[in-house]
């Protein structure tokens, strides 16, 4: 998807729903969000879409509330931007650099930040590479103590 379209979609959604809360937006779209207490090592979150069933986001419950918001925003990006029938977007060395991951990272950053965030960047958000987008998101992920 075109990065400018991802940014516009996230901004329009934020404005239309009067919130940047990914949990509230997921609820609006009928997307179920659950928290998993016992996870495999390295599991953060995933989106599952199966035809004729509600889309489902699963998030590792060991993260802080702020981190869960970031993870939900990223997974919400997958849920809303990608039409594949089944999506289990585990970050692996094979898919971390794919366009769908860039879309989800760009969507999450746009949804969770205001316009002043982009003004602080050395280049437009739409031109930012996925490595940088992922680094910004990952830097803010923390486990609960």
TORTOR-692721 format. One record per atom (N, C-alpha, C): residue in one letter; x, z, y. Coordinates in Angstrom, 1 decimal, always signed. Each point is the difference from the previous one (the first is absolute). Layout:
residues N
@r:A | u:X | w:Z | v:Y $
...
END
This chain:
residues 145
@r:X | u:+0.8 | w:+0.0 | v:-1.2 $
@r:X | u:-0.8 | w:+0.0 | v:+1.2 $
@r:X | u:+0.9 | w:+0.0 | v:+1.2 $
@r:X | u:-0.4 | w:-0.6 | v:+1.1 $
@r:X | u:+0.7 | w:-0.1 | v:+1.2 $
@r:X | u:+0.1 | w:+1.4 | v:+0.6 $
@r:X | u:+1.2 | w:+0.4 | v:+0.4 $
@r:X | u:+0.2 | w:+1.4 | v:+0.5 $
@r:X | u:-0.9 | w:+0.3 | v:+1.3 $
@r:X | u:-0.1 | w:-1.0 | v:+0.8 $
@r:X | u:-0.9 | w:+0.2 | v:+1.2 $
@r:X | u:-1.4 | w:+0.2 | v:-0.4 $
@r:X | u:-0.5 | w:-0.6 | v:-1.1 $
@r:X | u:-1.4 | w:+0.2 | v:-0.5 $
@r:X | u:-0.1 | w:+1.4 | v:-0.6 $
@r:X | u:+1.0 | w:+0.5 | v:-0.7 $
@r:X | u:+0.0 | w:+1.4 | v:-0.5 $
@r:X | u:-0.1 | w:+1.0 | v:+1.1 $
@r:X | u:+0.8 | w:-0.2 | v:+1.1 $
@r:X | u:+0.0 | w:+0.9 | v:+1.1 $
@r:X | u:-1.3 | w:+0.0 | v:+0.7 $
@r:X | u:-0.6 | w:-1.2 | v:+0.2 $
@r:X | u:-1.3 | w:-0.1 | v:+0.7 $
@r:X | u:-1.1 | w:+0.6 | v:-0.8 $
@r:X | u:+0.1 | w:-0.2 | v:-1.3 $
@r:X | u:-1.1 | w:+0.6 | v:-0.9 $
@r:X | u:+0.1 | w:+1.5 | v:+0.1 $
@r:X | u:+1.2 | w:+0.6 | v:-0.1 $
@r:X | u:+0.1 | w:+1.4 | v:+0.0 $
@r:X | u:-0.5 | w:+0.6 | v:+1.4 $
@r:X | u:+0.4 | w:-0.7 | v:+1.1 $
@r:X | u:-0.4 | w:+0.5 | v:+1.3 $
@r:X | u:-1.5 | w:-0.1 | v:+0.2 $
@r:X | u:-0.6 | w:-1.1 | v:-0.5 $
@r:X | u:-1.4 | w:-0.3 | v:+0.1 $
@r:X | u:-0.8 | w:+1.1 | v:-0.8 $
@r:X | u:+0.5 | w:+0.3 | v:-1.2 $
@r:X | u:-0.6 | w:+0.9 | v:-0.9 $
@r:X | u:+0.0 | w:+1.4 | v:+0.7 $
@r:X | u:+1.2 | w:+0.4 | v:+0.5 $
@r:X | u:+0.1 | w:+1.3 | v:+0.7 $
@r:X | u:-1.0 | w:+0.1 | v:+1.2 $
@r:X | u:-0.1 | w:-1.1 | v:+0.7 $
@r:X | u:-0.9 | w:+0.0 | v:+1.2 $
@r:X | u:-1.5 | w:+0.1 | v:-0.5 $
@r:X | u:-0.3 | w:-0.8 | v:-1.0 $
@r:X | u:-1.4 | w:-0.1 | v:-0.5 $
@r:X | u:-0.5 | w:+1.3 | v:-0.6 $
@r:X | u:+0.9 | w:+0.7 | v:-0.7 $
@r:X | u:-0.3 | w:+1.3 | v:-0.7 $
@r:X | u:+0.3 | w:+1.2 | v:+0.9 $
@r:X | u:+0.6 | w:-0.2 | v:+1.1 $
@r:X | u:+0.3 | w:+1.1 | v:+0.9 $
@r:X | u:+0.9 | w:+1.1 | v:-0.6 $
@r:X | u:+0.9 | w:-0.5 | v:-0.9 $
@r:X | u:+0.9 | w:+0.9 | v:-0.7 $
@r:X | u:+1.1 | w:-0.7 | v:-0.5 $
@r:X | u:+1.2 | w:+0.7 | v:-0.2 $
@r:X | u:+1.1 | w:-0.6 | v:-0.8 $
@r:X | u:+0.2 | w:+0.8 | v:-1.3 $
@r:X | u:-1.0 | w:+0.8 | v:-0.3 $
@r:X | u:+0.1 | w:+0.8 | v:-1.3 $
@r:X | u:-0.3 | w:-0.9 | v:-1.2 $
@r:X | u:+1.0 | w:-0.3 | v:-0.8 $
@r:X | u:-0.2 | w:-0.9 | v:-1.1 $
@r:X | u:-1.0 | w:+0.6 | v:-1.1 $
@r:X | u:-0.1 | w:+1.3 | v:+0.0 $
@r:X | u:-1.0 | w:+0.6 | v:-1.0 $
@r:X | u:-1.4 | w:-0.3 | v:+0.5 $
@r:X | u:-0.3 | w:+0.1 | v:+1.3 $
@r:X | u:-1.3 | w:-0.3 | v:+0.5 $
@r:X | u:-0.3 | w:-1.5 | v:-0.1 $
@r:X | u:+1.0 | w:-0.8 | v:+0.2 $
@r:X | u:-0.3 | w:-1.5 | v:-0.1 $
@r:X | u:-0.2 | w:-0.4 | v:-1.5 $
@r:X | u:+0.8 | w:+0.6 | v:-0.9 $
@r:X | u:-0.2 | w:-0.2 | v:-1.4 $
@r:X | u:-1.5 | w:+0.4 | v:-0.4 $
@r:X | u:-0.4 | w:+1.1 | v:+0.4 $
@r:X | u:-1.4 | w:+0.5 | v:-0.3 $
@r:X | u:-1.0 | w:-1.0 | v:+0.6 $
@r:X | u:+0.2 | w:-0.5 | v:+1.2 $
@r:X | u:-0.9 | w:-1.0 | v:+0.6 $
@r:X | u:-0.2 | w:-1.2 | v:-0.9 $
@r:X | u:+1.1 | w:-0.5 | v:-0.6 $
@r:X | u:+0.0 | w:-1.2 | v:-0.8 $
@r:X | u:-0.3 | w:+0.4 | v:-1.5 $
@r:X | u:-0.3 | w:+1.2 | v:-0.3 $
@r:X | u:-0.4 | w:+0.4 | v:-1.4 $
@r:X | u:+1.2 | w:+0.0 | v:-0.9 $
@r:X | u:+1.2 | w:+0.2 | v:+0.6 $
@r:X | u:+1.2 | w:+0.1 | v:-0.8 $
@r:X | u:+0.2 | w:+1.4 | v:-0.4 $
@r:X | u:+0.2 | w:+0.3 | v:-1.3 $
@r:X | u:+0.2 | w:+1.4 | v:-0.4 $
@r:X | u:+1.4 | w:+0.4 | v:+0.1 $
@r:X | u:+0.3 | w:+1.2 | v:+0.5 $
@r:X | u:+1.4 | w:+0.5 | v:+0.1 $
@r:X | u:+0.0 | w:+1.3 | v:-0.8 $
@r:X | u:+0.9 | w:+0.0 | v:-0.9 $
@r:X | u:+0.2 | w:+1.3 | v:-0.8 $
@r:X | u:+1.5 | w:+0.4 | v:+0.0 $
@r:X | u:+0.2 | w:+1.2 | v:-0.2 $
@r:X | u:+1.4 | w:+0.6 | v:+0.0 $
@r:X | u:+0.3 | w:+0.4 | v:-1.4 $
@r:X | u:+1.2 | w:-0.4 | v:-0.5 $
@r:X | u:+0.4 | w:+0.3 | v:-1.4 $
@r:X | u:+1.1 | w:+1.1 | v:+0.1 $
@r:X | u:-0.3 | w:+1.1 | v:-0.7 $
@r:X | u:+0.9 | w:+1.2 | v:+0.0 $
@r:X | u:+1.2 | w:-0.2 | v:-0.9 $
@r:X | u:-0.2 | w:-0.6 | v:-1.2 $
@r:X | u:+1.1 | w:-0.2 | v:-0.9 $
@r:X | u:+0.3 | w:-1.5 | v:-0.1 $
@r:X | u:+1.2 | w:-0.4 | v:+0.6 $
@r:X | u:+0.3 | w:-1.4 | v:+0.1 $
@r:X | u:+1.4 | w:-0.2 | v:-0.7 $
@r:X | u:+0.1 | w:-1.3 | v:-0.4 $
@r:X | u:+1.3 | w:-0.4 | v:-0.5 $
@r:X | u:+1.1 | w:+0.1 | v:+1.1 $
@r:X | u:+1.2 | w:+0.2 | v:-0.4 $
@r:X | u:+1.1 | w:+0.1 | v:+1.1 $
@r:X | u:+0.0 | w:-1.3 | v:+0.8 $
@r:X | u:+0.1 | w:+0.1 | v:+1.3 $
@r:X | u:+0.0 | w:-1.2 | v:+0.8 $
@r:X | u:-1.3 | w:-0.5 | v:+0.5 $
@r:X | u:-1.1 | w:+0.5 | v:-0.6 $
@r:X | u:-1.3 | w:-0.5 | v:+0.4 $
@r:X | u:-0.4 | w:+0.4 | v:+1.4 $
@r:X | u:-0.4 | w:-0.9 | v:+0.9 $
@r:X | u:-0.4 | w:+0.4 | v:+1.3 $
@r:X | u:-1.5 | w:-0.2 | v:+0.1 $
@r:X | u:-0.5 | w:-1.3 | v:-0.1 $
@r:X | u:-1.4 | w:-0.3 | v:+0.1 $
@r:X | u:-0.2 | w:-1.4 | v:-0.6 $
@r:X | u:-1.2 | w:-0.4 | v:-0.2 $
@r:X | u:-0.4 | w:-1.3 | v:-0.5 $
@r:X | u:-1.4 | w:-0.4 | v:+0.4 $
@r:X | u:-0.3 | w:-1.3 | v:+0.0 $
@r:X | u:-1.3 | w:-0.5 | v:+0.2 $
@r:X | u:-0.4 | w:-0.7 | v:-1.2 $
@r:X | u:-1.2 | w:+0.2 | v:-0.5 $
@r:X | u:-0.6 | w:-0.7 | v:-1.1 $
@r:X | u:-1.3 | w:-0.6 | v:+0.4 $
@r:X | u:+0.0 | w:-1.3 | v:-0.3 $
@r:X | u:-1.2 | w:-0.8 | v:+0.3 $
@r:X | u:-0.4 | w:-0.7 | v:-1.3 $
@r:X | u:-1.2 | w:+0.2 | v:-0.4 $
@r:X | u:-0.5 | w:-0.6 | v:-1.2 $
@r:X | u:-1.4 | w:-0.6 | v:+0.4 $
@r:X | u:-0.2 | w:-1.2 | v:-0.3 $
@r:X | u:-1.3 | w:-0.7 | v:+0.3 $
@r:X | u:-1.2 | w:+0.9 | v:-0.5 $
@r:X | u:-1.0 | w:+0.1 | v:+0.8 $
@r:X | u:-1.2 | w:+0.8 | v:-0.2 $
@r:X | u:+0.1 | w:+1.5 | v:-0.1 $
@r:X | u:+1.2 | w:+0.5 | v:+0.4 $
@r:X | u:+0.2 | w:+1.4 | v:+0.1 $
@r:X | u:+0.5 | w:+0.3 | v:+1.4 $
@r:X | u:-0.2 | w:+1.3 | v:+0.4 $
@r:X | u:+0.5 | w:+0.3 | v:+1.3 $
@r:X | u:+1.6 | w:+0.0 | v:+0.1 $
@r:X | u:+0.5 | w:-0.4 | v:+1.1 $
@r:X | u:+1.4 | w:+0.0 | v:+0.2 $
@r:X | u:+0.5 | w:+1.5 | v:+0.0 $
@r:X | u:+1.1 | w:+0.3 | v:-0.5 $
@r:X | u:+0.5 | w:+1.4 | v:-0.2 $
@r:X | u:+1.4 | w:+0.1 | v:+0.5 $
@r:X | u:+0.2 | w:+1.0 | v:+0.8 $
@r:X | u:+1.4 | w:+0.4 | v:+0.4 $
@r:X | u:+0.3 | w:+1.3 | v:-0.6 $
@r:X | u:+1.2 | w:+0.1 | v:-0.6 $
@r:X | u:+0.5 | w:+1.2 | v:-0.6 $
@r:X | u:+1.3 | w:+0.4 | v:+0.7 $
@r:X | u:+0.0 | w:+1.3 | v:+0.4 $
@r:X | u:+1.2 | w:+0.4 | v:+0.8 $
@r:X | u:+0.6 | w:+1.3 | v:-0.7 $
@r:X | u:+1.3 | w:+0.1 | v:-0.1 $
@r:X | u:+0.7 | w:+1.1 | v:-0.6 $
@r:X | u:-0.3 | w:+1.2 | v:+0.9 $
@r:X | u:-0.6 | w:+1.1 | v:-0.5 $
@r:X | u:-0.4 | w:+1.2 | v:+0.7 $
@r:X | u:+1.2 | w:+0.8 | v:+0.5 $
@r:X | u:+1.2 | w:-0.3 | v:-0.5 $
@r:X | u:+1.1 | w:+0.8 | v:+0.3 $
@r:X | u:+0.6 | w:-0.2 | v:+1.5 $
@r:X | u:-0.6 | w:-1.0 | v:+0.6 $
@r:X | u:+0.5 | w:-0.3 | v:+1.4 $
@r:X | u:-0.8 | w:+0.8 | v:+1.0 $
@r:X | u:+0.6 | w:+0.1 | v:+1.2 $
@r:X | u:-0.6 | w:+0.7 | v:+1.1 $
@r:X | u:-1.3 | w:-0.8 | v:+0.5 $
@r:X | u:-0.8 | w:+0.7 | v:+0.7 $
@r:X | u:-1.2 | w:-0.7 | v:+0.5 $
@r:X | u:+0.3 | w:-1.2 | v:+0.9 $
@r:X | u:+1.0 | w:+0.1 | v:+0.8 $
@r:X | u:+0.5 | w:-1.1 | v:+0.9 $
@r:X | u:+0.5 | w:-1.2 | v:-0.9 $
@r:X | u:+0.7 | w:+0.4 | v:-1.0 $
@r:X | u:+0.5 | w:-1.1 | v:-1.0 $
@r:X | u:-1.1 | w:-0.7 | v:-0.7 $
@r:X | u:-1.0 | w:+0.8 | v:-0.4 $
@r:X | u:-1.2 | w:-0.5 | v:-0.7 $
@r:X | u:-0.7 | w:-1.0 | v:+0.9 $
@r:X | u:+0.0 | w:+0.3 | v:+1.3 $
@r:X | u:-0.7 | w:-0.9 | v:+0.9 $
@r:X | u:+0.8 | w:-1.4 | v:+0.1 $
@r:X | u:+1.3 | w:+0.1 | v:+0.0 $
@r:X | u:+0.8 | w:-1.2 | v:+0.0 $
@r:X | u:-0.2 | w:-0.8 | v:-1.3 $
@r:X | u:+0.0 | w:+0.7 | v:-1.1 $
@r:X | u:-0.2 | w:-0.7 | v:-1.3 $
@r:X | u:-1.3 | w:-0.6 | v:-0.1 $
@r:X | u:-1.1 | w:+0.7 | v:+0.5 $
@r:X | u:-1.3 | w:-0.5 | v:+0.0 $
@r:X | u:-0.1 | w:-1.3 | v:+0.9 $
@r:X | u:+0.6 | w:+0.1 | v:+1.2 $
@r:X | u:+0.0 | w:-1.2 | v:+0.9 $
@r:X | u:+0.6 | w:-1.2 | v:-0.7 $
@r:X | u:+1.1 | w:+0.2 | v:-0.6 $
@r:X | u:+0.7 | w:-1.1 | v:-0.7 $
@r:X | u:-0.9 | w:-0.6 | v:-1.1 $
@r:X | u:-0.5 | w:+0.9 | v:-0.9 $
@r:X | u:-0.9 | w:-0.5 | v:-1.1 $
@r:X | u:-1.3 | w:-0.6 | v:+0.6 $
@r:X | u:-0.5 | w:+0.5 | v:+1.1 $
@r:X | u:-1.2 | w:-0.6 | v:+0.6 $
@r:X | u:+0.3 | w:-1.4 | v:+0.4 $
@r:X | u:+1.3 | w:-0.2 | v:+0.5 $
@r:X | u:+0.4 | w:-1.4 | v:+0.3 $
@r:X | u:-0.1 | w:-0.9 | v:-1.2 $
@r:X | u:+0.5 | w:+0.5 | v:-1.1 $
@r:X | u:-0.2 | w:-0.8 | v:-1.2 $
@r:X | u:-1.5 | w:-0.3 | v:-0.3 $
@r:X | u:-0.8 | w:+1.1 | v:+0.0 $
@r:X | u:-1.4 | w:-0.1 | v:-0.3 $
@r:X | u:-0.7 | w:-1.0 | v:+0.8 $
@r:X | u:+0.3 | w:+0.0 | v:+1.3 $
@r:X | u:-0.8 | w:-0.9 | v:+1.0 $
@r:X | u:+0.6 | w:-1.4 | v:+0.2 $
@r:X | u:+1.3 | w:-0.1 | v:-0.2 $
@r:X | u:+0.6 | w:-1.3 | v:+0.3 $
@r:X | u:+0.2 | w:-0.9 | v:-1.2 $
@r:X | u:+0.0 | w:+0.6 | v:-1.2 $
@r:X | u:+0.3 | w:-0.8 | v:-1.2 $
@r:X | u:-1.2 | w:-0.1 | v:-0.9 $
@r:X | u:-0.3 | w:-1.2 | v:-0.5 $
@r:X | u:-1.2 | w:-0.2 | v:-0.8 $
@r:X | u:+0.3 | w:-0.1 | v:-1.5 $
@r:X | u:+1.2 | w:+0.3 | v:-0.4 $
@r:X | u:+0.3 | w:+0.0 | v:-1.4 $
@r:X | u:-1.0 | w:+0.9 | v:-0.8 $
@r:X | u:-0.4 | w:-0.4 | v:-1.2 $
@r:X | u:-0.9 | w:+0.8 | v:-0.8 $
@r:X | u:+0.5 | w:+1.3 | v:-0.4 $
@r:X | u:+1.3 | w:+0.1 | v:-0.4 $
@r:X | u:+0.6 | w:+1.2 | v:-0.4 $
@r:X | u:+1.3 | w:+0.2 | v:+0.8 $
@r:X | u:+0.1 | w:+1.1 | v:+0.7 $
@r:X | u:+1.2 | w:+0.3 | v:+0.8 $
@r:X | u:+0.5 | w:+1.4 | v:-0.4 $
@r:X | u:+1.2 | w:+0.0 | v:-0.5 $
@r:X | u:+0.7 | w:+1.2 | v:-0.2 $
@r:X | u:+1.4 | w:-0.2 | v:+0.7 $
@r:X | u:+0.1 | w:+0.4 | v:+1.2 $
@r:X | u:+1.1 | w:-0.4 | v:+0.8 $
@r:X | u:+1.1 | w:+1.1 | v:-0.1 $
@r:X | u:+0.6 | w:+0.2 | v:-1.1 $
@r:X | u:+1.1 | w:+0.9 | v:-0.1 $
@r:X | u:+1.2 | w:-0.6 | v:+0.7 $
@r:X | u:+0.7 | w:+0.7 | v:+0.8 $
@r:X | u:+1.2 | w:-0.5 | v:+0.7 $
@r:X | u:+1.1 | w:+0.0 | v:-1.1 $
@r:X | u:+0.4 | w:-1.2 | v:-0.3 $
@r:X | u:+1.1 | w:-0.3 | v:-0.9 $
@r:X | u:+1.0 | w:-0.9 | v:+0.7 $
@r:X | u:+1.2 | w:-0.1 | v:-0.6 $
@r:X | u:+1.0 | w:-0.9 | v:+0.6 $
@r:X | u:-0.5 | w:-1.5 | v:+0.0 $
@r:X | u:-1.0 | w:-0.3 | v:-0.9 $
@r:X | u:-0.5 | w:-1.4 | v:+0.0 $
@r:X | u:-1.0 | w:-0.2 | v:+1.1 $
@r:X | u:-0.8 | w:+1.0 | v:+0.4 $
@r:X | u:-1.1 | w:-0.4 | v:+0.9 $
@r:X | u:+0.1 | w:+0.6 | v:+1.4 $
@r:X | u:+1.0 | w:+0.9 | v:+0.2 $
@r:X | u:+0.1 | w:+0.7 | v:+1.3 $
@r:X | u:+0.2 | w:-1.0 | v:+1.1 $
@r:X | u:+0.5 | w:-1.2 | v:-0.2 $
@r:X | u:+0.3 | w:-0.9 | v:+1.0 $
@r:X | u:-1.1 | w:-1.1 | v:+0.1 $
@r:X | u:-1.1 | w:+0.1 | v:-0.7 $
@r:X | u:-1.0 | w:-1.0 | v:+0.0 $
@r:X | u:-0.9 | w:+0.0 | v:+1.2 $
@r:X | u:-0.7 | w:-1.1 | v:+0.3 $
@r:X | u:-0.8 | w:-0.1 | v:+1.1 $
@r:X | u:-1.2 | w:+1.1 | v:+0.0 $
@r:X | u:-0.5 | w:+0.3 | v:-1.2 $
@r:X | u:-1.1 | w:+0.9 | v:+0.0 $
@r:X | u:+0.5 | w:+1.4 | v:+0.4 $
@r:X | u:+1.2 | w:+0.4 | v:-0.4 $
@r:X | u:+0.6 | w:+1.3 | v:+0.5 $
@r:X | u:+0.2 | w:+0.0 | v:+1.5 $
@r:X | u:+0.5 | w:-1.1 | v:+0.5 $
@r:X | u:+0.2 | w:-0.1 | v:+1.5 $
@r:X | u:-1.3 | w:+0.1 | v:+0.7 $
@r:X | u:-1.1 | w:-0.7 | v:-0.5 $
@r:X | u:-1.3 | w:+0.1 | v:+0.6 $
@r:X | u:-0.5 | w:+1.5 | v:+0.0 $
@r:X | u:+0.1 | w:+0.7 | v:-1.1 $
@r:X | u:-0.4 | w:+1.3 | v:-0.1 $
@r:X | u:+0.8 | w:+1.0 | v:+0.9 $
@r:X | u:+1.3 | w:-0.2 | v:+0.1 $
@r:X | u:+0.8 | w:+0.8 | v:+0.9 $
@r:X | u:-0.4 | w:-0.3 | v:+1.4 $
@r:X | u:-0.1 | w:-1.2 | v:+0.4 $
@r:X | u:-0.4 | w:-0.4 | v:+1.4 $
@r:X | u:-1.4 | w:+0.5 | v:+0.3 $
@r:X | u:-0.9 | w:-0.1 | v:-0.9 $
@r:X | u:-1.4 | w:+0.5 | v:+0.2 $
@r:X | u:+0.1 | w:+1.5 | v:+0.3 $
@r:X | u:+0.7 | w:+0.8 | v:-0.9 $
@r:X | u:+0.1 | w:+1.4 | v:+0.1 $
@r:X | u:+0.6 | w:+0.5 | v:+1.4 $
@r:X | u:+1.1 | w:-0.7 | v:+0.4 $
@r:X | u:+0.6 | w:+0.4 | v:+1.2 $
@r:X | u:-0.9 | w:-0.3 | v:+1.2 $
@r:X | u:-0.6 | w:-1.1 | v:+0.0 $
@r:X | u:-0.9 | w:-0.4 | v:+1.1 $
@r:X | u:-1.2 | w:+0.9 | v:+0.0 $
@r:X | u:-0.6 | w:+0.4 | v:-1.1 $
@r:X | u:-1.1 | w:+0.9 | v:-0.1 $
@r:X | u:+0.3 | w:+1.3 | v:+0.6 $
@r:X | u:+1.2 | w:+0.6 | v:-0.4 $
@r:X | u:+0.3 | w:+1.4 | v:+0.3 $
@r:X | u:+0.7 | w:+0.2 | v:+1.3 $
@r:X | u:+0.4 | w:-1.1 | v:+0.7 $
@r:X | u:+0.7 | w:+0.2 | v:+1.2 $
@r:X | u:-0.8 | w:-0.6 | v:+1.2 $
@r:X | u:+0.4 | w:+0.3 | v:+1.2 $
@r:X | u:-0.7 | w:-0.6 | v:+1.2 $
@r:X | u:+0.9 | w:-1.1 | v:+0.5 $
@r:X | u:-0.4 | w:-0.6 | v:+1.1 $
@r:X | u:+0.7 | w:-1.1 | v:+0.5 $
@r:X | u:+1.4 | w:+0.4 | v:+0.6 $
@r:X | u:+0.2 | w:+1.2 | v:+0.4 $
@r:X | u:+1.2 | w:+0.5 | v:+0.5 $
@r:X | u:+1.1 | w:-0.1 | v:-1.1 $
@r:X | u:-0.4 | w:+0.2 | v:-1.3 $
@r:X | u:+1.0 | w:-0.1 | v:-1.0 $
@r:X | u:+0.7 | w:-1.3 | v:+0.0 $
@r:X | u:-0.7 | w:-1.1 | v:+0.1 $
@r:X | u:+0.6 | w:-1.4 | v:+0.0 $
@r:X | u:+0.9 | w:-0.2 | v:+1.2 $
@r:X | u:-0.4 | w:+0.6 | v:+1.1 $
@r:X | u:+0.8 | w:-0.1 | v:+1.3 $
@r:X | u:+1.4 | w:+0.6 | v:-0.2 $
@r:X | u:+0.1 | w:+1.0 | v:-0.9 $
@r:X | u:+1.3 | w:+0.6 | v:-0.3 $
@r:X | u:+0.9 | w:-0.8 | v:-0.9 $
@r:X | u:-0.6 | w:-1.0 | v:-0.7 $
@r:X | u:+0.8 | w:-0.8 | v:-0.9 $
@r:X | u:+0.8 | w:-1.0 | v:+0.7 $
@r:X | u:+1.2 | w:-0.4 | v:-0.6 $
@r:X | u:+0.8 | w:-1.0 | v:+0.7 $
@r:X | u:-0.5 | w:-1.4 | v:-0.2 $
@r:X | u:-1.0 | w:-0.2 | v:-0.8 $
@r:X | u:-0.6 | w:-1.3 | v:-0.2 $
@r:X | u:-1.5 | w:+0.2 | v:-0.3 $
@r:X | u:-0.8 | w:-1.1 | v:+0.1 $
@r:X | u:-1.4 | w:+0.2 | v:-0.3 $
@r:X | u:-0.3 | w:+0.4 | v:-1.4 $
@r:X | u:-1.0 | w:+0.8 | v:-0.2 $
@r:X | u:-0.3 | w:+0.5 | v:-1.3 $
@r:X | u:-0.3 | w:-1.1 | v:-1.0 $
@r:X | u:-0.6 | w:-1.1 | v:+0.4 $
@r:X | u:-0.2 | w:-1.1 | v:-0.8 $
@r:X | u:+1.3 | w:-0.7 | v:-0.5 $
@r:X | u:+1.1 | w:+0.2 | v:+0.7 $
@r:X | u:+1.2 | w:-0.6 | v:-0.4 $
@r:X | u:+0.9 | w:+1.0 | v:-0.8 $
@r:X | u:-0.4 | w:+1.2 | v:-0.2 $
@r:X | u:+0.8 | w:+1.0 | v:-0.7 $
@r:X | u:+0.0 | w:-0.3 | v:-1.5 $
@r:X | u:+1.1 | w:+0.1 | v:-0.6 $
@r:X | u:+0.2 | w:-0.3 | v:-1.4 $
@r:X | u:-0.6 | w:+1.1 | v:-0.9 $
@r:X | u:-0.3 | w:-0.2 | v:-1.2 $
@r:X | u:-0.6 | w:+1.0 | v:-0.9 $
@r:X | u:+0.9 | w:+1.1 | v:-0.3 $
@r:X | u:+1.3 | w:-0.2 | v:+0.0 $
@r:X | u:+1.0 | w:+1.1 | v:-0.2 $
@r:X | u:-0.2 | w:+1.0 | v:+1.1 $
@r:X | u:-0.1 | w:-0.4 | v:+1.2 $
@r:X | u:-0.1 | w:+0.9 | v:+1.1 $
@r:X | u:-1.4 | w:+0.7 | v:+0.0 $
@r:X | u:-1.0 | w:-0.7 | v:-0.3 $
@r:X | u:-1.4 | w:+0.5 | v:-0.1 $
@r:X | u:+0.0 | w:+1.1 | v:-1.0 $
@r:X | u:+0.5 | w:-0.3 | v:-1.2 $
@r:X | u:+0.0 | w:+1.0 | v:-1.1 $
@r:X | u:+0.9 | w:+1.2 | v:+0.3 $
@r:X | u:+1.1 | w:-0.2 | v:+0.7 $
@r:X | u:+0.9 | w:+1.1 | v:+0.3 $
@r:X | u:-0.7 | w:+0.9 | v:+1.0 $
@r:X | u:-0.8 | w:-0.5 | v:+1.0 $
@r:X | u:-0.7 | w:+0.9 | v:+0.9 $
@r:X | u:-1.0 | w:+0.8 | v:-0.8 $
@r:X | u:-0.8 | w:-0.6 | v:-0.8 $
@r:X | u:-1.0 | w:+0.7 | v:-0.8 $
@r:X | u:+0.6 | w:+1.0 | v:-0.9 $
@r:X | u:+1.0 | w:-0.4 | v:-0.8 $
@r:X | u:+0.7 | w:+0.9 | v:-1.0 $
@r:X | u:+0.6 | w:+1.2 | v:+0.7 $
@r:X | u:+0.6 | w:-0.2 | v:+1.2 $
@r:X | u:+0.6 | w:+1.1 | v:+0.7 $
@r:X | u:-1.0 | w:+1.1 | v:+0.3 $
@r:X | u:-1.2 | w:-0.3 | v:+0.1 $
@r:X | u:-1.1 | w:+1.0 | v:+0.3 $
@r:X | u:-0.6 | w:+0.6 | v:-1.3 $
@r:X | u:+0.4 | w:-0.4 | v:-1.1 $
@r:X | u:-0.6 | w:+0.5 | v:-1.3 $
@r:X | u:+0.7 | w:+1.3 | v:-0.4 $
@r:X | u:-0.7 | w:+1.1 | v:-0.2 $
@r:X | u:+0.6 | w:+1.3 | v:-0.3 $
@r:X | u:-0.9 | w:+0.6 | v:-1.1 $
@r:X | u:+0.7 | w:+0.7 | v:-0.9 $
@r:X | u:-0.7 | w:+0.8 | v:-1.0 $
@r:X | u:-0.4 | w:+1.3 | v:+0.6 $
@r:X | u:-1.0 | w:+0.7 | v:-0.6 $
@r:X | u:-0.4 | w:+1.3 | v:+0.4 $
@r:X | u:+1.1 | w:+0.9 | v:-0.5 $
@r:X | u:+0.2 | w:+1.1 | v:+0.6 $
@r:X | u:+1.0 | w:+1.0 | v:-0.4 $
@r:X | u:-0.4 | w:+0.8 | v:-1.2 $
END
